[in-house]
């Protein structure tokens, strides 16, 4: 008998019939003799609708109140799923993130899990129940409800799997696995049978929406195999795990893209020690994640400093940066929100030359200008005009022959 954690995304539980379908899938897993813990997202576009409602009330909703509001979406779907399982004759119980023992810090709207105290979940499993946990949420030690950021139900599921020492965490969504690129934009994209944690983390961090990067991090840290599959078919999915064979470590494995990109340039920055800290420390205190950072060569000890943030953080970041720029004597700040990024990922890039040259040549031949470049050992990312992202994906997929397998 195995302990299996399953997660079902919002599209999988979008209406009553889909919830009943998910209940039947869970029941089939239970009938095989497994203990089952299920994490659910909010139904369909519920979270978007709640955010829209909040912004109708307030131009800048208070983040504590917003988190409490958004957490209700997952409570609705988890309780309805528990009811559907009981209707099928199974013992089930729904738990909020707080009831499931998911403790977080107080960074509202993007909280991080500090600890999972899964005693209640273990107790309910011991009494033969299927446990349904509301994803995307946790609670602080002051008993304030927090949310984990968009896609946070993945993180909830893998964190629970790690705490419970589950045999596998299964992520069910509206796609049937991890593809070499987004198949909605690249028709030739090919589904991968398996992928390593490191490659999946890079793909997820740089735009692949199929998995939340923090979930992949936890999976790698605790060595939890993660299955990504569709809740609408029985097609085999993609396994994310360690120990991928050498045969699949010799080339680019996938291409990610992200349209949630904005660029901020601080003009005329004095080039002296401590300036970078004075700029980026306030951004860190505001919980704004900075990605690519480029500083131009200094001329007469004056330089320009450019960095990227998510488009959704741009207004907040500008409010932080503009007074800092004034205090350090910079000429001013400019922003550009019409950007996207494309990334090639593959462990084969670590010790093999030529990947960057082939990527840049493919973009050049499509007439695509590169604004910024950032790299890791297994990734190369180019910031480009958002209008050319699809063209870039198609060109790079062809250039690296990812359709061939």
C-alpha positions as CSV (number, residue, x, y, z in Angstrom):
1,X,0.0,0.0,0.0
2,X,1.4,3.4,-1.0
3,X,0.8,6.9,0.3
4,X,-0.1,9.1,-2.7
5,X,-0.6,12.9,-2.7
6,X,-2.6,14.1,-5.6
7,X,-3.2,17.8,-6.7
8,X,-6.0,18.9,-9.0
9,X,-5.8,22.3,-10.6
10,X,-8.6,24.8,-11.1
11,X,-9.6,23.6,-14.5
12,X,-10.0,20.1,-13.1
13,X,-12.6,21.2,-10.6
14,X,-14.2,24.0,-12.6
15,X,-17.8,22.8,-12.1
16,X,-19.9,20.2,-10.3
17,X,-19.5,17.5,-13.0
18,X,-15.7,17.9,-13.1
19,X,-15.6,17.7,-9.3
20,X,-17.5,14.4,-9.5
21,X,-15.1,13.2,-12.2
22,X,-12.2,14.0,-9.9
23,X,-13.9,12.2,-7.0
24,X,-14.2,9.1,-9.2
25,X,-10.5,9.2,-10.0
26,X,-9.6,9.6,-6.4
27,X,-11.9,6.7,-5.5
28,X,-10.1,4.5,-8.0
29,X,-6.8,5.3,-6.4
30,X,-8.2,4.5,-3.0
31,X,-9.7,1.2,-4.3
32,X,-6.1,0.0,-5.1
33,X,-5.4,0.0,-1.4
34,X,-3.6,3.4,-1.3
35,X,-3.8,6.1,1.4
36,X,-4.7,9.3,-0.5
37,X,-4.2,13.0,0.3
38,X,-5.6,15.4,-2.2
39,X,-4.8,19.1,-2.7
40,X,-7.2,21.2,-4.7
41,X,-7.1,24.7,-6.3
42,X,-10.0,27.0,-6.5
43,X,-12.7,26.3,-9.1
44,X,-11.9,27.5,-12.6
45,X,-11.2,31.3,-12.7
46,X,-12.4,31.9,-9.1
47,X,-9.2,33.5,-7.9
48,X,-9.1,35.9,-10.9
49,X,-12.7,36.8,-10.2
50,X,-12.0,37.5,-6.5
51,X,-9.0,39.6,-7.4
52,X,-11.2,41.6,-9.8
53,X,-13.8,42.1,-7.1
54,X,-11.2,43.3,-4.7
55,X,-9.9,45.9,-7.1
56,X,-13.5,47.1,-7.7
57,X,-13.6,47.9,-4.0
58,X,-10.0,49.2,-3.6
59,X,-7.4,50.4,-6.1
60,X,-4.7,48.8,-3.9
61,X,-6.4,46.1,-1.7
62,X,-4.8,45.5,1.7
63,X,-2.7,42.4,1.3
64,X,-3.7,40.7,4.5
65,X,-7.4,41.1,3.7
66,X,-6.8,40.0,0.1
67,X,-5.1,36.8,1.2
68,X,-8.1,36.0,3.5
69,X,-10.4,36.7,0.6
70,X,-8.5,34.6,-1.9
71,X,-8.2,31.6,0.5
72,X,-11.9,31.1,0.3
73,X,-11.7,29.8,-3.3
74,X,-9.8,26.7,-2.3
75,X,-12.1,26.1,0.8
76,X,-15.1,26.0,-1.6
77,X,-13.5,23.4,-3.9
78,X,-12.1,21.2,-1.1
79,X,-15.4,21.0,0.7
80,X,-17.4,20.2,-2.5
81,X,-14.9,17.5,-3.4
82,X,-15.2,15.9,0.1
83,X,-19.0,15.9,-0.4
84,X,-18.6,14.2,-3.8
85,X,-16.5,11.5,-2.3
86,X,-19.0,10.9,0.6
87,X,-21.7,10.7,-2.0
88,X,-19.8,7.8,-3.6
89,X,-19.6,6.1,-0.2
90,X,-16.1,7.0,0.8
91,X,-14.9,8.5,4.1
92,X,-13.5,11.9,3.4
93,X,-12.6,15.1,5.3
94,X,-11.7,18.6,4.0
95,X,-9.1,20.7,5.8
96,X,-8.0,24.3,5.3
97,X,-4.3,25.0,5.0
98,X,-4.3,26.0,8.7
99,X,-6.1,22.8,9.8
100,X,-3.6,20.8,7.7
101,X,-0.7,22.4,9.7
102,X,0.9,24.5,6.9
103,X,2.7,27.2,8.7
104,X,4.1,30.2,6.7
105,X,5.9,33.5,7.1
106,X,3.8,36.7,6.9
107,X,4.7,37.8,3.4
108,X,1.1,38.2,2.3
109,X,0.2,37.2,-1.3
110,X,3.6,35.3,-1.7
111,X,4.1,33.6,1.7
112,X,6.7,30.8,2.0
113,X,6.1,27.6,3.9
114,X,8.2,27.4,7.1
115,X,6.9,24.0,8.4
116,X,4.3,21.4,7.8
117,X,2.9,19.9,11.0
118,X,0.9,17.1,9.4
119,X,-0.4,15.4,12.6
120,X,-4.1,16.1,11.8
121,X,-3.6,14.7,8.3
122,X,-1.9,11.5,9.7
123,X,-4.7,11.1,12.2
124,X,-7.4,11.3,9.5
125,X,-5.6,8.8,7.3
126,X,-5.3,6.5,10.2
127,X,-9.0,6.5,10.5
128,X,-9.4,5.5,6.9
129,X,-10.4,8.8,5.5
130,X,-9.4,10.4,2.2
131,X,-8.0,13.8,3.2
132,X,-8.8,16.9,1.0
133,X,-6.6,19.9,1.7
134,X,-7.2,23.4,0.4
135,X,-4.2,24.4,-1.6
136,X,-2.4,27.7,-2.0
137,X,-2.8,28.8,1.6
138,X,-1.3,28.6,5.1
139,X,-1.3,30.4,8.4
140,X,1.2,32.4,10.4
141,X,2.0,31.8,14.0
142,X,-0.3,34.8,14.7
143,X,-3.1,32.8,13.0
144,X,-3.3,35.1,10.0
145,X,-4.2,33.4,6.7
146,X,-1.7,33.7,4.0
147,X,-1.5,32.6,0.3
148,X,1.6,31.2,-1.4
149,X,1.4,33.1,-4.7
150,X,-0.2,32.0,-8.0
151,X,0.4,28.3,-8.6
152,X,0.9,27.8,-4.9
153,X,-1.3,24.7,-4.7
154,X,1.6,22.8,-6.4
155,X,3.8,23.9,-3.5
156,X,1.2,22.8,-1.0
157,X,1.0,19.3,-2.5
158,X,4.7,18.7,-2.7
159,X,5.3,20.1,0.8
160,X,2.6,17.8,2.2
161,X,4.2,14.8,0.3
162,X,7.6,15.6,1.8
163,X,6.1,16.0,5.3
164,X,4.2,12.7,5.0
165,X,7.0,10.9,3.2
166,X,4.7,10.0,0.4
167,X,5.7,7.6,-2.3
168,X,4.8,10.0,-5.1
169,X,3.1,13.4,-5.6
170,X,0.8,13.5,-8.7
171,X,0.0,16.9,-10.2
172,X,-3.2,16.7,-12.3
173,X,-3.9,19.6,-14.6
174,X,-5.3,20.4,-18.1
175,X,-2.2,19.3,-19.9
176,X,-0.9,15.7,-20.1
177,X,2.7,16.3,-19.1
178,X,5.8,18.5,-19.6
179,X,6.5,19.5,-23.2
180,X,9.6,20.7,-25.0
181,X,7.7,24.0,-25.4
182,X,4.2,25.3,-24.9
183,X,2.2,23.2,-27.4
184,X,-0.4,26.0,-27.7
185,X,2.3,28.1,-29.4
186,X,4.6,25.4,-30.9
187,X,2.5,22.6,-32.6
188,X,5.6,20.5,-33.0
189,X,6.3,20.4,-29.2
190,X,6.9,16.9,-27.9
191,X,5.9,15.5,-24.5
192,X,8.8,14.3,-22.3
193,X,8.5,10.9,-20.6
194,X,10.8,12.1,-17.8
195,X,12.9,15.2,-16.8
196,X,15.3,15.9,-14.0
197,X,14.6,18.3,-11.1
198,X,17.3,20.7,-12.1
199,X,16.0,21.1,-15.7
200,X,12.4,21.3,-14.6
201,X,13.2,24.0,-12.0
202,X,14.8,26.1,-14.7
203,X,11.9,25.6,-17.1
204,X,9.4,26.4,-14.3
205,X,11.3,29.5,-13.0
206,X,11.5,30.9,-16.5
207,X,7.9,30.6,-17.6
208,X,6.8,27.0,-18.0
209,X,3.4,27.1,-16.3
210,X,3.0,23.4,-15.9
211,X,4.7,23.4,-12.5
212,X,5.4,26.0,-9.8
213,X,9.2,26.3,-9.3
214,X,9.0,26.2,-5.5
215,X,7.2,22.9,-5.7
216,X,10.1,21.5,-7.8
217,X,12.6,22.8,-5.3
218,X,10.9,21.0,-2.5
219,X,10.6,17.8,-4.6
220,X,14.3,17.9,-5.3
221,X,15.2,18.6,-1.7
222,X,13.2,15.7,-0.3
223,X,13.6,13.4,-3.4
224,X,9.8,13.2,-4.0
225,X,9.0,11.9,-7.5
226,X,6.4,14.2,-9.1
227,X,4.1,13.0,-11.9
228,X,2.5,15.7,-14.1
229,X,-0.5,14.4,-16.0
230,X,-4.0,15.3,-17.2
231,X,-7.1,14.9,-15.1
232,X,-9.2,14.5,-18.3
233,X,-7.5,11.5,-19.8
234,X,-5.6,8.4,-18.8
235,X,-2.6,9.2,-20.9
236,X,0.8,8.7,-19.2
237,X,2.3,11.9,-18.0
238,X,5.9,13.1,-17.3
239,X,7.9,12.0,-14.2
240,X,10.1,14.6,-12.6
241,X,12.8,12.9,-10.6
242,X,16.5,12.6,-9.9
243,X,18.9,10.2,-11.6
244,X,17.9,10.9,-15.2
245,X,19.9,8.6,-17.6
246,X,22.9,10.0,-19.4
247,X,21.2,9.6,-22.8
248,X,18.9,12.5,-22.1
249,X,21.6,14.8,-20.7
250,X,23.3,15.7,-23.9
251,X,21.2,18.6,-25.4
252,X,18.6,21.2,-24.9
253,X,15.6,19.6,-23.2
254,X,13.0,22.4,-23.4
255,X,12.2,26.0,-24.1
256,X,10.3,28.2,-21.7
257,X,8.8,31.6,-22.2
258,X,7.3,34.3,-20.0
259,X,5.3,37.4,-20.8
260,X,5.2,38.7,-17.2
261,X,8.4,40.7,-17.6
262,X,9.1,44.4,-17.1
263,X,12.4,46.3,-17.3
264,X,13.5,49.2,-15.1
265,X,16.6,51.3,-15.9
266,X,18.0,53.8,-13.5
267,X,19.9,56.5,-15.5
268,X,23.1,58.2,-14.5
269,X,23.9,56.2,-11.4
270,X,27.0,57.3,-9.5
271,X,29.5,54.4,-9.7
272,X,30.7,54.1,-6.1
273,X,30.6,51.3,-3.4
274,X,27.3,50.7,-1.8
275,X,25.1,52.1,-4.6
276,X,23.8,48.6,-5.7
277,X,22.9,47.8,-2.1
278,X,21.0,51.0,-1.6
279,X,18.9,50.2,-4.7
280,X,18.2,46.5,-4.2
281,X,17.8,46.3,-0.4
282,X,14.6,48.4,-0.4
283,X,13.2,46.1,-3.2
284,X,14.0,43.1,-1.1
285,X,12.2,44.6,1.9
286,X,9.2,45.2,-0.4
287,X,9.2,41.4,-1.3
288,X,9.9,42.3,-5.0
289,X,11.9,39.6,-6.8
290,X,14.6,40.9,-9.2
291,X,15.7,38.7,-12.0
292,X,18.2,40.0,-14.6
293,X,20.6,42.7,-13.6
294,X,22.9,44.5,-16.1
295,X,25.2,47.5,-15.3
296,X,26.8,49.4,-18.1
297,X,30.5,50.2,-18.2
298,X,31.2,53.3,-16.1
299,X,32.0,56.6,-18.0
300,X,33.3,59.4,-15.7
301,X,32.1,57.2,-12.8
302,X,28.5,57.4,-14.0
303,X,26.6,54.3,-15.3
304,X,23.1,53.1,-16.1
305,X,21.7,50.1,-14.1
306,X,19.0,47.9,-15.6
307,X,17.0,45.1,-14.0
308,X,13.9,43.1,-14.6
309,X,10.9,42.4,-12.4
310,X,7.6,40.7,-13.0
311,X,5.1,43.0,-14.8
312,X,2.7,42.7,-12.0
313,X,5.4,44.2,-9.6
314,X,6.3,47.1,-11.9
315,X,4.2,49.8,-10.3
316,X,5.3,48.7,-6.8
317,X,8.9,48.5,-7.8
318,X,8.9,52.0,-9.4
319,X,7.4,53.5,-6.2
320,X,10.3,51.9,-4.3
321,X,13.1,52.8,-6.8
322,X,12.2,56.4,-7.8
323,X,12.9,58.0,-4.3
324,X,16.1,55.9,-4.0
325,X,17.3,57.1,-7.4
326,X,16.7,60.7,-6.3
327,X,18.5,60.2,-3.0
328,X,21.6,58.8,-4.7
329,X,21.7,61.5,-7.3
330,X,20.7,59.5,-10.4
331,X,19.2,61.3,-13.4
332,X,15.9,59.3,-13.2
333,X,14.1,56.0,-13.9
334,X,12.5,54.6,-17.0
335,X,10.4,51.4,-17.4
336,X,9.3,49.1,-20.2
337,X,6.5,46.6,-19.7
338,X,6.3,45.4,-23.3
339,X,8.9,42.6,-22.9
340,X,9.0,38.8,-22.8
341,X,11.7,36.2,-22.2
342,X,12.6,33.0,-23.9
343,X,14.9,30.4,-22.4
344,X,16.6,27.2,-23.6
345,X,17.3,24.7,-20.8
346,X,19.4,21.5,-20.8
347,X,22.1,19.9,-18.6
348,X,24.1,19.3,-21.8
349,X,25.0,23.0,-21.9
350,X,27.2,22.7,-18.9
351,X,30.3,21.5,-20.7
352,X,29.4,21.8,-24.4
353,X,30.2,24.9,-26.5
354,X,27.9,26.3,-29.2
355,X,24.5,26.5,-27.6
356,X,24.6,30.3,-27.1
357,X,25.8,30.9,-30.6
358,X,23.0,28.7,-32.1
359,X,20.4,30.4,-30.0
360,X,21.6,33.9,-31.0
361,X,21.8,32.9,-34.7
362,X,18.3,31.5,-34.7
363,X,16.9,34.8,-33.2
364,X,19.0,36.9,-35.6
365,X,17.6,35.0,-38.6
366,X,14.1,35.8,-37.5
367,X,15.0,39.5,-37.1
368,X,14.5,39.4,-33.3
369,X,16.5,41.9,-31.3
370,X,17.9,40.8,-27.9
371,X,17.5,43.4,-25.1
372,X,19.2,41.5,-22.3
373,X,20.8,38.1,-21.7
374,X,21.1,36.1,-18.5
375,X,22.5,32.6,-18.0
376,X,23.0,29.7,-15.6
377,X,25.0,26.5,-16.0
378,X,22.1,24.9,-17.8
379,X,20.0,27.8,-19.1
380,X,20.3,30.8,-21.5
381,X,17.6,33.4,-21.4
382,X,17.0,36.3,-23.8
383,X,14.8,39.3,-23.0
384,X,13.0,40.4,-26.2
385,X,10.0,42.3,-27.5
386,X,6.8,40.5,-26.2
387,X,5.3,40.6,-29.7
388,X,8.1,38.4,-31.0
389,X,8.0,35.7,-28.3
390,X,6.0,33.2,-30.4
391,X,8.3,33.7,-33.4
392,X,11.3,33.1,-31.1
393,X,9.8,29.9,-29.7
394,X,9.2,28.4,-33.1
395,X,12.7,29.4,-34.3
396,X,14.5,28.0,-31.3
397,X,12.4,24.7,-31.4
398,X,13.5,24.2,-35.0
399,X,17.1,25.2,-34.4
400,X,17.6,22.7,-31.6
401,X,15.5,20.0,-33.3
402,X,13.4,19.3,-30.2
403,X,10.6,17.7,-32.3
404,X,12.9,14.8,-33.1
405,X,13.2,13.3,-29.6
